[in-house]
């Protein structure tokens, strides 16, 4: 029965400053490093065979700090932009409160929390588009490792991990937009391998 651990990066500097971050490569805040350290201590007694991260330093550094704290600092990271945060387009770098003052609370809420509405900007992604980016990578790489009996840690972002939860926990478009994934808090999935593939046997916040 393989384990899948999902870990959102620790608080970033722009999380602290209440800015839309998306694909901008912002590092962890001091609190974020502490969260990564705490996450790693929770993973100390869990066997981890493979580690996946996005290509953004807040996820990479969270993984490195957590693995070191877990006594697994020698592990290599498999990095891919398929696991990057949702791209927020023209909103990236803007303060969320100031953006709400400019466009209105309702419009910003729609951009942030709807399933299929993209923020402004050519590269911007809705949550739906993020799911369409993340899940093929999951099936091609992460799921194959799990089916081979390996325990996998994925260190990524709120919306890329929400994309995985959408599939694993059988969310609907309405329910997934309400899901909050806290920074630096590992989520452990114990999986069964059934005739139709992997099935979630147990889900636990560590």
Secondary structure as GFF3:
##gff-version 3
##sequence-region A 1 206
A	DSSP	beta_strand	3	8	.	.	.	ID=ss1
A	DSSP	alpha_helix	13	16	.	.	.	ID=ss2
A	DSSP	alpha_helix	30	42	.	.	.	ID=ss3
A	DSSP	beta_strand	50	53	.	.	.	ID=ss4
A	DSSP	alpha_helix	57	69	.	.	.	ID=ss5
A	DSSP	beta_strand	78	79	.	.	.	ID=ss6
A	DSSP	three_ten_helix	81	83	.	.	.	ID=ss7
A	DSSP	three_ten_helix	89	91	.	.	.	ID=ss8
A	DSSP	alpha_helix	96	103	.	.	.	ID=ss9
A	DSSP	alpha_helix	105	113	.	.	.	ID=ss10
A	DSSP	alpha_helix	127	137	.	.	.	ID=ss11
A	DSSP	pi_helix	138	142	.	.	.	ID=ss12
A	DSSP	alpha_helix	143	147	.	.	.	ID=ss13
A	DSSP	beta_strand	152	156	.	.	.	ID=ss14
A	DSSP	alpha_helix	158	168	.	.	.	ID=ss15
A	DSSP	alpha_helix	173	176	.	.	.	ID=ss16
A	DSSP	beta_strand	187	194	.	.	.	ID=ss17
A	DSSP	beta_strand	197	205	.	.	.	ID=ss18
###
